Amino acid sequence: MTPHTRIPWRKSLLVRLLLTSVAIAALSVGATAWLAVETTTRAIQEERGQVLSDDTDILRQLSGFAATHADWNGAQTLVRKLSHPTGRRIALTTETGHTIADSAAPGTALPARASATVDPLTTDTYTEPGAQLAGIDPRAVGPYRLPAAERAQVKKAAEKYLACGRRNGSDGSLRQIPSGRTMVTVPDGVVPVPEKCGDPDLSNAKPTERKALNELNALGAHCWEASSQRFAFTVFIPGFDTSPGGPVRRLNVGQQVETCVDTARRTQLDPYVAPRAKLYLGNPGGQPAGFDLSPTNKAKIIGVTALVLAVTVAMTTLVAIRLVRPLRALTAAARQPPQEHARVTVTSKDETGYLAAAFNDLTERREQLEAQRKDMVSDIAHELRTPLTNIRGWLEVTRDGLLDLDPDLIASLHDEALLLQHIIDDLRDLAAADAGTLKLHREPVRADELVAQVVSAHSARAESSGIRLHAHTDPGLWLDADPVRMRQALGNLVSNALRHTPADGTVTVTAWPADDLAVLSVEDTGSGIAPEDLPHVFERFWRAEKSRSRHTGGSGLGLAIVRQFVEEHGGTITADSRPGNGAVFTVRLPRAERLDGPAAWDV
């Protein structure tokens, strides 16, 4: 992790805080909405009739129980089963008020009035498909229920009837009615089943049904005494298809006779169904529907509010602790004495983690600068001591009369003085650049003239060392630079290349344009620079070979000065090398507008 690494959005502290806030807000809104819905839904549903569907289903199932049972034994289990998913209080009582079944606790008061009457022989609503106009629940079949053998015969006949119809272009489906008889249903728009497919086992009443019909004939005999028509009562088999083409047809009789027959049917079915009962529907515990500040609702409000506050405090505390811990560590490390170079452990990858990494990087750089400062003081002392020691030694020998002050000695002392002056001038330039007081006199500079001047100044040294020094420049390339400082910088690069290039080697100085930059490069065929040394080549007083002297290896300030000058011009310098294949130093500087069209130089 470095200070300049871009923080991923999923690790961003800002995003995490926003997500935390959104989570808290969503939790608060969700809890509030749940509380509002929980306490008001029932009232809204009752006011708008939304509970009608549940109540109708409850009535339908209880009516079905009464239609298939001779008493109410076992109704308590059904009542509790229906009450659980709907949340409704369900109670059944006899007509005299005796409790049959109740989903509420014993002793709970009943609602003020009954919601409906459960009587499968006189239904006030059609709660089951197939209910007759007489109001008898179609599931109340009583003596008409077919035994297993007769059911199988009818089903087989129905399957045969439907298969015949399909062979003749018709279609339909099988449906079993409550009495156990299988019926064939042909959808609208489909070709009817031909009459030739009819089967007596399907269209005629079975023995069980005939026995029940005979009983019904006996019960309703007096109904026909007042009528001139007498009919077979096959029309009253419960659940029979009375549509045109069905096996049984409802006959057109007078209203008085029909009412008499319906009474006979109820008399026949009465022993097979549960007694008439009253149905009470309401809310659990007898509480009225809607929102109220009952102790229960008050407890809900307080509980939900406390939960939201607790979660909010917990999440905020957790985030705050994670934020404060690394910041406190940074503060403690920053207060340590500089010489201890305290560091902070990086425990996360968010902003605080990157801040800790930046602090550690700063501490590391401070350590490096401190080490460089100590090394520079030592190097400066060493670099100045050597020529001063030489000058002092020669002067003492001369003073003691051990050596005559001849021209060679004077020349040697002069060289040592020049060396001191060179070191001091380099240090002064670096100090001015560090302090920001280095003055540049920028102007348009022709790249070919600059390269030619530098090559000309070093040609004699190159020739004496047996090194080929070449220059190649692009015509019309201009630099925006201080010509004196750039000659010094380029000269340092060429001097460094000549110093590390053996005889018969080549040093090439090249200049060419690249977009809005001017690129200058100095390439040699010397020994090259080791990969581990490349990051240090621009450091002050650094030499690849520590054993080299000032005369053979330079002062170690030349490349540092080059980098300083280039950066002051707003440019960059890079070094590239492979051991044994020489090195390339590349300078990139801002270009200046072309003032004329000079020819290219090639030295």
Backbone torsions as a table, in degrees:
resi	resn	phi	psi	omega
1	MET	NA	127.2	177.6
2	THR	-118.5	157.9	-178.4
3	PRO	-62.6	-21.2	-176.0
4	HIS	-94.9	0.2	-179.7
5	THR	-69.8	134.5	179.0
6	ARG	-72.9	132.6	-176.9
7	ILE	-78.5	125.8	176.0
8	PRO	-62.0	146.0	-176.3
9	TRP	-61.6	-32.5	-178.5
10	ARG	-72.9	-16.9	177.5
11	LYS	-100.2	-3.8	-176.0
12	SER	-65.9	133.8	178.2
13	LEU	-64.3	-37.6	178.4
14	LEU	-61.3	-45.5	179.4
15	VAL	-63.0	-40.5	-179.6
16	ARG	-65.4	-40.6	177.5
17	LEU	-64.8	-41.2	178.7
18	LEU	-63.4	-44.0	179.2
19	LEU	-63.8	-37.1	177.2
20	THR	-63.5	-44.5	179.0
21	SER	-62.9	-42.6	179.2
22	VAL	-63.1	-41.4	179.3
23	ALA	-62.6	-42.6	179.2
24	ILE	-64.8	-44.2	179.7
25	ALA	-63.2	-43.0	-179.8
26	ALA	-63.5	-40.0	178.3
27	LEU	-63.5	-42.8	-179.9
28	SER	-64.3	-47.1	-179.6
29	VAL	-64.6	-43.1	179.6
30	GLY	-62.4	-42.6	179.2
31	ALA	-65.1	-41.4	179.0
32	THR	-65.1	-42.9	178.8
33	ALA	-63.4	-41.6	178.5
34	TRP	-60.9	-43.5	-179.6
35	LEU	-63.0	-43.5	-179.7
36	ALA	-64.7	-44.1	-179.3
37	VAL	-66.6	-41.1	-177.0
38	GLU	-63.1	-37.2	-174.6
39	THR	-92.5	-13.3	-176.4
40	THR	-118.4	-14.4	-175.4
41	THR	-59.7	-43.4	-177.9
42	ARG	-61.5	-42.5	179.4
43	ALA	-63.8	-44.2	-179.4
44	ILE	-64.6	-40.9	-179.3
45	GLN	-64.1	-43.4	-179.9
46	GLU	-67.9	-39.8	-179.8
47	GLU	-64.9	-33.1	-177.1
48	ARG	-103.5	6.7	176.3
49	GLY	76.1	21.2	-177.4
50	GLN	-72.7	-21.7	-179.4
51	VAL	-85.6	-1.2	-178.0
52	LEU	-60.3	-37.2	-178.9
53	SER	-63.7	-44.3	178.5
54	ASP	-63.3	-44.1	-178.5
55	ASP	-64.4	-38.9	178.4
56	THR	-64.2	-40.9	179.3
57	ASP	-66.4	-38.0	177.4
58	ILE	-62.1	-46.3	179.2
59	LEU	-62.2	-40.1	-179.5
60	ARG	-62.4	-44.9	-177.2
61	GLN	-71.6	-37.3	176.6
62	LEU	-68.0	-37.6	176.3
63	SER	-64.1	-38.5	176.9
64	GLY	-64.5	-38.3	177.2
65	PHE	-63.0	-45.4	-179.8
66	ALA	-64.1	-34.8	-178.1
67	ALA	-70.3	-22.3	-175.1
68	THR	-113.2	5.0	179.1
69	HIS	-131.5	142.2	-178.4
70	ALA	-78.5	-15.0	177.0
71	ASP	-147.7	-174.9	-176.1
72	TRP	-97.5	14.0	177.2
73	ASN	-61.4	130.1	-178.3
74	GLY	90.3	-2.2	-178.7
75	ALA	-69.0	-26.0	-178.5
76	GLN	-60.8	-40.2	179.3
77	THR	-63.4	-43.2	179.2
78	LEU	-65.2	-40.3	-179.1
79	VAL	-62.2	-45.3	178.6
80	ARG	-65.8	-37.9	178.2
81	LYS	-62.6	-40.2	179.0
82	LEU	-74.1	-30.9	-176.9
83	SER	-73.7	-33.7	-173.6
84	HIS	-61.7	-53.2	-177.3
85	PRO	-72.8	-28.5	-176.0
86	THR	-90.3	-20.7	-177.5
87	GLY	74.0	14.0	-178.8
88	ARG	-94.1	147.7	172.2
89	ARG	-85.3	123.8	-177.5
90	ILE	-120.7	128.0	178.4
91	ALA	-137.8	139.5	176.5
92	LEU	-120.1	133.1	176.4
93	THR	-133.0	159.7	172.5
94	THR	-73.1	172.3	-179.8
95	GLU	-65.1	-19.7	178.9
96	THR	-91.4	-0.9	177.2
97	GLY	98.2	3.5	178.4
98	HIS	-76.8	131.7	-176.9
99	THR	-71.8	126.8	176.0
100	ILE	-93.7	-49.0	-179.9
101	ALA	-154.3	147.8	-178.3
102	ASP	-153.6	130.5	179.2
103	SER	-79.6	-15.7	179.6
104	ALA	-86.8	170.2	179.7
105	ALA	-67.7	150.5	178.4
106	PRO	-56.9	140.3	179.0
107	GLY	91.9	-7.4	179.4
108	THR	-73.2	131.8	-177.0
109	ALA	-65.2	143.1	177.4
110	LEU	-77.6	156.0	172.4
111	PRO	-57.3	164.5	-173.3
112	ALA	-62.0	-35.5	-178.0
113	ARG	-142.6	157.8	179.7
114	ALA	-73.2	144.5	179.0
115	SER	-82.4	-30.9	-178.2
116	ALA	-165.2	170.5	174.7
117	THR	-113.5	129.8	179.6
118	VAL	-95.7	105.4	179.3
119	ASP	-146.8	101.6	-176.5
120	PRO	-63.1	-15.6	179.6
121	LEU	-91.8	-13.0	177.8
122	THR	-145.1	77.9	-179.8
123	THR	-81.4	137.5	179.0
124	ASP	-92.2	-8.3	173.8
125	THR	-139.6	153.9	179.9
126	TYR	-87.9	86.5	-174.5
127	THR	-87.3	-6.4	-178.0
128	GLU	-135.4	132.5	177.5
129	PRO	-56.5	135.2	179.1
130	GLY	98.8	3.2	179.0
131	ALA	-63.3	137.7	-178.3
132	GLN	-82.1	163.6	177.2
133	LEU	-62.3	-24.5	-179.9
134	ALA	-69.0	-11.2	179.2
135	GLY	83.1	16.7	177.6
136	ILE	-90.9	129.0	179.1
137	ASP	-61.1	124.1	-177.4
138	PRO	-61.6	-15.7	178.5
139	ARG	-81.1	-10.6	176.2
140	ALA	-83.6	91.6	-175.6
141	VAL	-104.8	-23.2	176.3
142	GLY	51.0	-121.7	-175.2
143	PRO	-73.7	-4.8	-179.2
144	TYR	-85.0	-3.2	-178.0
145	ARG	-68.8	124.6	-176.9
146	LEU	-78.3	140.4	172.6
147	PRO	-71.4	171.6	-174.0
148	ALA	-59.9	-40.6	-176.8
149	ALA	-65.1	-45.5	-179.9
150	GLU	-68.4	-34.4	175.7
151	ARG	-60.7	-43.5	-179.5
152	ALA	-63.9	-40.4	179.6
153	GLN	-62.8	-45.2	-178.0
154	VAL	-66.7	-41.3	-179.8
155	LYS	-62.2	-42.7	179.4
156	LYS	-63.0	-41.7	178.7
157	ALA	-64.9	-38.5	179.4
158	ALA	-66.0	-41.4	178.6
159	GLU	-63.8	-40.5	178.2
160	LYS	-65.3	-42.2	179.6
161	TYR	-62.2	-43.7	-179.3
162	LEU	-69.4	-38.8	178.8
163	ALA	-63.8	-39.5	177.5
164	CYS	-63.7	-42.5	179.6
165	GLY	-63.0	-38.9	179.7
166	ARG	-67.1	-34.4	176.7
167	ARG	-67.9	-19.1	-178.8
168	ASN	-108.3	23.8	173.1
169	GLY	87.7	5.2	179.1
170	SER	-99.9	-179.5	178.4
171	ASP	-162.1	166.0	179.1
172	GLY	175.3	-163.9	-179.2
173	SER	-146.3	161.8	-179.8
174	LEU	-98.7	141.3	178.8
175	ARG	-142.3	131.3	179.9
176	GLN	-98.2	125.7	-179.7
177	ILE	-87.3	166.5	-174.3
178	PRO	-53.9	-30.3	-178.7
179	SER	-72.8	-10.5	-179.1
180	GLY	100.6	-4.8	178.9
181	ARG	-75.7	137.3	177.3
182	THR	-91.9	128.2	-178.3
183	MET	-112.3	152.4	174.7
184	VAL	-104.6	124.0	-179.8
185	THR	-112.5	123.8	179.2
186	VAL	-106.2	121.7	-178.6
187	PRO	-64.8	157.8	175.2
188	ASP	-62.9	143.3	178.0
189	GLY	85.5	-1.5	179.2
190	VAL	-103.5	144.6	-179.1
191	VAL	-58.5	128.7	-180.0
192	PRO	-62.3	156.9	177.2
193	VAL	-73.1	130.2	-178.8
194	PRO	-59.3	152.3	-179.3
195	GLU	-65.2	-26.6	-179.3
196	LYS	-64.6	-17.9	179.9
197	CYS	-82.2	-4.4	-175.9
198	GLY	-61.4	152.4	-178.2
199	ASP	-137.8	128.1	-179.6
200	PRO	-57.5	-33.3	-180.0
201	ASP	-65.8	-21.5	-179.6
202	LEU	-92.8	-39.1	-172.5
203	SER	-91.1	-22.8	-177.4
204	ASN	-96.1	153.0	177.8
205	ALA	-69.7	144.5	178.1
206	LYS	-83.4	166.5	-178.9
207	PRO	-52.7	-43.2	179.4
208	THR	-60.9	-42.7	-178.9
209	GLU	-69.4	-37.5	179.7
210	ARG	-65.7	-38.0	177.7
211	LYS	-62.9	-43.8	179.5
212	ALA	-66.8	-35.4	178.9
213	LEU	-68.2	-37.3	177.6
214	ASN	-63.0	-39.3	176.7
215	GLU	-62.7	-41.1	180.0
216	LEU	-66.2	-37.7	177.0
217	ASN	-60.6	-40.0	-179.7
218	ALA	-68.0	-40.2	179.6
219	LEU	-68.7	-29.5	-176.2
220	GLY	-107.4	18.0	-178.2
221	ALA	-61.4	-37.9	-177.9
222	HIS	-68.2	-18.4	179.5
223	CYS	-67.2	-27.8	-174.6
224	TRP	-95.8	-9.5	179.5
225	GLU	-63.9	-30.1	179.9
226	ALA	-89.3	4.8	-176.7
227	SER	-124.2	150.6	179.1
228	SER	-83.1	-6.4	-178.2
229	GLN	-108.3	139.3	173.2
230	ARG	-128.2	135.0	-173.6
231	PHE	-132.0	158.1	168.3
232	ALA	-76.2	134.4	-172.5
233	PHE	-88.5	30.2	175.0
234	THR	-63.2	-16.2	-178.5
235	VAL	-68.6	-9.8	-171.9
236	PHE	-108.9	15.6	174.7
237	ILE	-66.6	121.2	-175.5
238	PRO	-59.5	130.8	175.3
239	GLY	84.8	-0.6	179.4
240	PHE	-65.6	148.3	177.0
241	ASP	-75.1	112.2	-179.9
242	THR	-101.0	15.2	178.6
243	SER	-78.3	160.9	178.5
244	PRO	-56.4	132.8	-179.5
245	GLY	90.7	-8.8	179.4
246	GLY	-75.5	169.6	-176.4
247	PRO	-70.7	-21.8	-178.0
248	VAL	-131.0	138.8	-179.2
249	ARG	-118.1	137.8	175.8
250	ARG	-81.5	125.8	-174.7
251	LEU	-86.7	153.0	-178.9
252	ASN	-86.0	101.9	179.9
253	VAL	-120.0	171.5	-179.0
254	GLY	-71.4	157.2	-178.0
255	GLN	-60.9	-39.1	-178.4
256	GLN	-65.0	-42.5	179.5
257	VAL	-66.7	-42.8	-178.9
258	GLU	-61.9	-41.9	178.2
259	THR	-63.1	-40.1	178.7
260	CYS	-63.0	-42.3	-179.6
261	VAL	-66.8	-41.6	178.0
262	ASP	-59.5	-38.2	177.1
263	THR	-63.7	-39.8	177.9
264	ALA	-64.0	-40.1	179.4
265	ARG	-62.6	-44.3	179.3
266	ARG	-63.1	-38.0	177.9
267	THR	-62.5	-39.9	-179.7
268	GLN	-68.1	-39.5	-175.5
269	LEU	-84.6	-16.1	-172.3
270	ASP	-56.3	-41.9	-179.6
271	PRO	-65.9	-17.7	-173.7
272	TYR	-96.6	-5.7	-176.6
273	VAL	-118.6	160.5	179.7
274	ALA	-72.0	153.8	179.5
275	PRO	-62.6	157.8	178.3
276	ARG	-58.6	137.1	-178.4
277	ALA	-139.6	156.6	176.8
278	LYS	-98.2	138.9	-178.7
279	LEU	-109.8	125.8	176.7
280	TYR	-113.4	128.3	178.8
281	LEU	-122.9	137.3	179.4
282	GLY	-168.2	-163.5	-179.7
283	ASN	-95.1	152.7	-180.0
284	PRO	-57.7	139.2	177.4
285	GLY	76.7	1.0	179.2
286	GLY	77.5	10.0	-179.6
287	GLN	-72.9	143.7	177.3
288	PRO	-71.1	151.9	179.7
289	ALA	-71.1	152.9	175.9
290	GLY	111.2	-176.9	-176.9
291	PHE	-89.4	132.4	176.1
292	ASP	-150.2	156.2	-179.9
293	LEU	-92.1	53.6	175.9
294	SER	-72.4	163.9	177.2
295	PRO	-53.9	-35.8	179.4
296	THR	-65.0	-46.8	179.8
297	ASN	-67.8	-36.3	176.2
298	LYS	-62.4	-41.1	178.4
299	ALA	-63.9	-39.0	177.0
300	LYS	-61.6	-46.6	-178.6
301	ILE	-61.5	-47.3	-179.2
302	ILE	-64.6	-42.6	-178.7
303	GLY	-63.9	-45.7	-179.9
304	VAL	-66.1	-41.2	179.1
305	THR	-62.0	-45.1	179.3
306	ALA	-62.9	-39.3	179.0
307	LEU	-63.7	-45.4	179.5
308	VAL	-61.9	-43.5	179.2
309	LEU	-64.1	-41.4	-179.2
310	ALA	-64.0	-44.6	178.9
311	VAL	-64.4	-41.4	179.6
312	THR	-62.3	-46.9	179.8
313	VAL	-63.0	-42.0	-178.8
314	ALA	-63.6	-47.0	-178.6
315	MET	-66.5	-42.0	179.6
316	THR	-64.8	-42.1	179.3
317	THR	-62.7	-43.4	179.7
318	LEU	-60.1	-47.1	179.8
319	VAL	-65.0	-41.9	-178.4
320	ALA	-63.5	-41.4	179.7
321	ILE	-63.0	-42.4	179.6
322	ARG	-66.1	-28.5	178.0
323	LEU	-77.9	-44.4	-172.0
324	VAL	-74.4	-35.1	-175.2
325	ARG	-56.8	-53.0	179.4
326	PRO	-67.3	-31.4	178.5
327	LEU	-66.9	-39.3	176.2
328	ARG	-64.4	-39.5	178.1
329	ALA	-62.9	-41.1	177.2
330	LEU	-62.8	-42.8	-179.8
331	THR	-62.7	-45.0	179.5
332	ALA	-62.7	-40.8	179.7
333	ALA	-67.4	-38.3	-179.6
334	ALA	-66.7	-25.9	-179.2
335	ARG	-84.5	-6.2	178.4
336	GLN	-70.4	152.0	176.8
337	PRO	-57.2	143.5	-176.6
338	PRO	-56.7	-34.1	-175.4
339	GLN	-70.4	-15.1	179.9
340	GLU	-82.3	-21.6	177.4
341	HIS	51.7	54.9	-177.3
342	ALA	-66.2	144.8	177.7
343	ARG	-122.5	163.5	-178.7
344	VAL	-117.6	136.1	177.8
345	THR	-73.6	128.7	179.2
346	VAL	-86.8	114.1	-176.5
347	THR	-111.6	-5.9	-178.1
348	SER	-144.5	170.7	-179.0
349	LYS	-117.3	27.3	176.2
350	ASP	-99.6	-161.4	-177.3
351	GLU	-60.3	-39.6	-179.4
352	THR	-66.8	-35.7	176.6
353	GLY	-64.5	-41.6	178.1
354	TYR	-68.7	-33.8	176.0
355	LEU	-65.2	-43.2	177.6
356	ALA	-62.5	-40.9	178.3
357	ALA	-64.1	-40.0	177.8
358	ALA	-64.3	-39.5	178.0
359	PHE	-63.3	-44.6	178.2
360	ASN	-62.8	-38.7	178.3
361	ASP	-65.3	-40.8	177.5
362	LEU	-63.3	-41.3	177.9
363	THR	-63.6	-41.0	179.0
364	GLU	-64.4	-41.7	178.3
365	ARG	-66.2	-35.1	177.7
366	ARG	-64.8	-39.0	176.1
367	GLU	-62.4	-43.5	-179.8
368	GLN	-63.9	-42.2	179.3
369	LEU	-64.1	-39.0	178.5
370	GLU	-64.1	-43.4	178.2
371	ALA	-64.9	-39.5	178.1
372	GLN	-65.2	-38.0	-180.0
373	ARG	-63.1	-44.2	179.3
374	LYS	-65.1	-42.3	179.1
375	ASP	-63.9	-38.3	-178.3
376	MET	-66.0	-41.4	177.6
377	VAL	-61.2	-42.9	179.2
378	SER	-65.8	-41.3	-179.6
379	ASP	-66.7	-41.4	179.1
380	ILE	-61.2	-44.9	178.9
381	ALA	-60.0	-42.0	-179.7
382	HIS	-67.0	-44.1	-177.8
383	GLU	-65.4	-36.2	179.9
384	LEU	-80.3	-31.7	-176.9
385	ARG	-67.1	-37.9	-175.7
386	THR	-61.3	-55.2	179.0
387	PRO	-66.7	-35.2	178.3
388	LEU	-64.3	-39.8	178.4
389	THR	-63.4	-41.3	178.7
390	ASN	-62.3	-46.2	-179.1
391	ILE	-62.4	-45.4	-178.4
392	ARG	-62.5	-42.1	-179.0
393	GLY	-62.4	-46.8	179.9
394	TRP	-63.5	-40.3	-179.7
395	LEU	-66.4	-40.3	179.0
396	GLU	-64.6	-40.9	178.1
397	VAL	-63.0	-40.4	180.0
398	THR	-68.0	-41.0	-179.6
399	ARG	-63.4	-36.2	-179.2
400	ASP	-79.8	-0.3	177.3
401	GLY	77.0	14.5	-179.9
402	LEU	-82.0	-15.4	-178.0
403	LEU	-149.1	138.3	179.7
404	ASP	-80.2	146.6	178.6
405	LEU	-81.2	80.8	-177.5
406	ASP	-94.9	171.9	-178.3
407	PRO	-57.9	-35.1	179.7
408	ASP	-65.0	-41.5	179.2
409	LEU	-65.8	-41.6	178.5
410	ILE	-61.8	-41.0	179.1
411	ALA	-64.1	-38.4	178.9
412	SER	-66.3	-43.3	177.4
413	LEU	-63.7	-35.7	178.8
414	HIS	-66.3	-40.1	178.0
415	ASP	-62.2	-42.8	179.1
416	GLU	-64.1	-37.3	177.9
417	ALA	-66.1	-39.6	177.2
418	LEU	-64.0	-36.9	178.2
419	LEU	-62.9	-44.8	176.4
420	LEU	-60.0	-43.1	-179.4
421	GLN	-64.5	-38.6	179.8
422	HIS	-64.0	-44.8	179.3
423	ILE	-62.7	-43.6	-179.3
424	ILE	-65.3	-40.8	178.5
425	ASP	-63.0	-42.0	178.2
426	ASP	-61.9	-44.6	179.2
427	LEU	-63.9	-36.6	179.3
428	ARG	-66.4	-42.6	178.5
429	ASP	-62.3	-44.1	179.3
430	LEU	-64.4	-40.5	179.3
431	ALA	-64.5	-39.5	179.1
432	ALA	-66.3	-40.1	178.6
433	ALA	-66.1	-41.5	178.6
434	ASP	-64.0	-37.3	-178.1
435	ALA	-82.3	-6.6	-179.0
436	GLY	76.8	18.1	-178.4
437	THR	-106.6	5.9	178.3
438	LEU	-69.8	120.6	-176.8
439	LYS	-93.3	130.7	177.2
440	LEU	-114.4	135.3	176.2
441	HIS	-108.5	84.3	-173.5
442	ARG	-79.4	142.7	177.1
443	GLU	-160.9	163.0	175.8
444	PRO	-64.4	128.0	-177.3
445	VAL	-125.0	130.5	176.8
446	ARG	-73.5	125.8	-177.4
447	ALA	-64.2	-37.1	-178.0
448	ASP	-67.4	-37.8	178.1
449	GLU	-68.0	-41.8	179.9
450	LEU	-61.2	-47.0	-180.0
451	VAL	-65.1	-40.9	-178.7
452	ALA	-63.4	-41.6	179.5
453	GLN	-63.6	-42.6	-179.5
454	VAL	-67.3	-44.0	179.9
455	VAL	-63.4	-40.8	179.8
456	SER	-63.7	-38.6	-178.1
457	ALA	-68.1	-26.0	-176.7
458	HIS	-109.2	4.5	-177.1
459	SER	-66.7	-38.1	-179.0
460	ALA	-64.1	-44.8	179.5
461	ARG	-64.0	-39.4	178.9
462	ALA	-65.0	-41.4	-178.8
463	GLU	-65.6	-41.4	-179.8
464	SER	-67.0	-25.0	179.6
465	SER	-93.6	-1.0	179.5
466	GLY	73.4	31.3	-177.8
467	ILE	-112.8	136.5	177.7
468	ARG	-85.5	126.1	-179.1
469	LEU	-115.4	115.7	-176.6
470	HIS	-119.2	158.0	176.0
471	ALA	-138.8	138.8	177.3
472	HIS	-138.0	121.6	-179.4
473	THR	-130.3	152.0	178.3
474	ASP	-81.1	134.4	-178.3
475	PRO	-63.7	138.6	174.1
476	GLY	76.6	17.6	179.0
477	LEU	-88.3	125.2	-179.4
478	TRP	-120.1	144.8	178.2
479	LEU	-111.5	150.2	170.7
480	ASP	-100.4	91.8	-169.9
481	ALA	-154.6	167.0	170.9
482	ASP	-84.0	114.5	-173.0
483	PRO	-62.6	-34.9	-177.8
484	VAL	-68.6	-48.3	-178.1
485	ARG	-66.1	-37.5	-179.1
486	MET	-71.5	-33.4	173.8
487	ARG	-63.8	-39.3	179.0
488	GLN	-65.6	-44.5	-179.2
489	ALA	-64.8	-47.8	179.7
490	LEU	-66.0	-35.3	177.2
491	GLY	-64.3	-40.5	177.3
492	ASN	-60.6	-40.3	179.5
493	LEU	-65.2	-43.6	179.7
494	VAL	-66.2	-42.0	179.5
495	SER	-62.1	-40.9	178.6
496	ASN	-65.1	-39.2	179.4
497	ALA	-66.3	-42.0	178.7
498	LEU	-64.7	-34.1	-177.7
499	ARG	-67.4	-30.1	-175.3
500	HIS	-107.2	10.7	179.0
501	THR	-108.9	127.6	179.9
502	PRO	-75.2	171.9	177.3
503	ALA	-59.0	149.1	-176.6
504	ASP	70.4	7.9	176.8
505	GLY	-86.3	-179.5	-176.7
506	THR	-135.6	137.5	172.2
507	VAL	-121.3	126.1	-175.6
508	THR	-121.6	126.8	176.4
509	VAL	-106.8	124.1	-174.5
510	THR	-129.5	144.5	175.9
511	ALA	-136.6	131.4	179.1
512	TRP	-152.9	158.2	179.6
513	PRO	-85.5	150.9	174.9
514	ALA	-146.2	98.6	-175.3
515	ASP	58.6	-121.3	-178.7
516	ASP	-98.3	19.6	180.0
517	LEU	-119.1	154.7	170.9
518	ALA	-108.7	128.6	-175.4
519	VAL	-110.3	126.3	175.7
520	LEU	-117.6	134.2	179.3
521	SER	-134.6	145.5	174.6
522	VAL	-122.8	115.4	-176.0
523	GLU	-119.5	136.1	178.8
524	ASP	-127.4	169.5	179.2
525	THR	-113.9	34.9	-177.4
526	GLY	-81.6	-154.9	-174.7
527	SER	-76.0	-16.2	179.4
528	GLY	82.0	180.0	-176.7
529	ILE	-122.7	134.4	179.2
530	ALA	-65.5	146.5	-179.0
531	PRO	-55.8	-37.2	-179.0
532	GLU	-72.7	-14.9	179.9
533	ASP	-94.5	-18.4	-176.2
534	LEU	-55.9	-42.6	-178.8
535	PRO	-65.0	-13.0	-173.8
536	HIS	-108.2	-0.2	-171.0
537	VAL	-64.5	-24.4	-178.5
538	PHE	-98.1	7.6	177.3
539	GLU	-79.8	153.1	-176.4
540	ARG	-74.5	137.2	178.6
541	PHE	61.9	22.6	179.4
542	TRP	-95.0	133.9	175.7
543	ARG	-129.4	138.3	178.7
544	ALA	-62.2	-37.1	177.7
545	GLU	-111.3	107.5	-175.4
546	LYS	-63.6	-21.0	-176.3
547	SER	-81.7	-10.2	-176.1
548	ARG	-72.5	143.6	-178.5
549	SER	-90.2	177.7	178.9
550	ARG	-64.1	-32.1	-177.9
551	HIS	-78.0	-29.5	-176.2
552	THR	-102.6	-26.9	-175.2
553	GLY	-118.3	2.1	-179.3
554	GLY	78.9	172.5	-177.3
555	SER	-81.9	-14.0	-176.3
556	GLY	86.4	10.2	-179.7
557	LEU	-109.3	-14.5	-172.9
558	GLY	-61.0	-51.1	-178.4
559	LEU	-70.4	-32.2	175.8
560	ALA	-63.0	-39.6	177.7
561	ILE	-66.9	-40.1	178.9
562	VAL	-59.0	-49.5	-179.9
563	ARG	-60.8	-41.0	-178.5
564	GLN	-63.4	-45.5	179.9
565	PHE	-63.6	-44.1	-178.4
566	VAL	-62.7	-44.7	-179.6
567	GLU	-66.9	-33.5	175.6
568	GLU	-64.4	-26.9	176.8
569	HIS	-84.7	0.3	-178.3
570	GLY	80.7	21.0	-179.4
571	GLY	-110.5	-172.3	178.8
572	THR	-135.3	156.7	176.2
573	ILE	-136.3	138.0	178.8
574	THR	-132.2	155.8	177.7
575	ALA	-123.7	137.2	179.0
576	ASP	-138.1	137.8	-177.0
577	SER	-163.1	152.3	169.2
578	ARG	-127.6	128.0	-176.8
579	PRO	-51.8	130.7	179.8
580	GLY	87.9	-8.9	-178.7
581	ASN	-118.8	17.1	177.6
582	GLY	82.7	-173.8	-177.9
583	ALA	-137.9	156.3	178.4
584	VAL	-131.3	123.8	173.8
585	PHE	-108.1	124.2	-174.2
586	THR	-118.6	127.0	179.8
587	VAL	-113.4	133.0	177.0
588	ARG	-119.9	122.2	-176.0
589	LEU	-128.7	158.0	175.6
590	PRO	-64.6	142.0	177.7
591	ARG	-84.6	155.9	173.2
592	ALA	-111.9	159.0	178.8
593	GLU	-65.8	142.1	-179.3
594	ARG	-70.0	130.8	-179.4
595	LEU	-98.5	-27.8	175.2
596	ASP	-154.5	-167.8	-177.4
597	GLY	-120.6	78.9	-179.0
598	PRO	-75.2	160.8	177.3
599	ALA	-84.5	161.0	-179.7
600	ALA	-77.0	147.4	175.9
601	TRP	-98.2	143.7	175.4
602	ASP	-146.4	101.8	-175.2
603	VAL	-102.1	NA	NA
